[in-house]
């Protein structure tokens, strides 16, 4: 299964945000083990870089981004993605961009803690806990 991770799920792991970090971490471990094909939106990388650089410094941030790039595929954001995101009736443009990047990258689903932000999604939307249950039922 090919899944695009919303920025909030990655930040849950990186920042140790409880009670969310556990399930998000299990999903990242599934990507690491090859049980799940993980993707990130290009904007997720830029957001994480911006936030991490402020608190961790440039060198540690480069290592963090390098690790994410080695673990995840990247769903590009280009003119087509941005134009189609503008046409969506999403309340949050960032969610619309992530959705369209996922759709253009042919992922099977999006994993997020913000299901309401993706209420109009054309792709299946899972919370980390829901996706873990889906993965367990497939095994």
BELGIFEN-V499477 format. One record per helix or strand. SS is the DSSP state (a for helix, b for strand). FROM is the first residue (numbers start at 1). TO is the last residue. If there is no record, write none. Layout:
ss=SS from=FROM to=TO
ss=SS from=FROM to=TO
//
This chain:
ss=b from=2 to=5
ss=a from=7 to=14
ss=a from=21 to=32
ss=b from=37 to=41
ss=a from=42 to=56
ss=a from=58 to=71
ss=b from=73 to=75
ss=a from=79 to=87
ss=a from=93 to=104
ss=b from=109 to=111
ss=a from=115 to=118
ss=b from=124 to=126
ss=a from=128 to=138
//
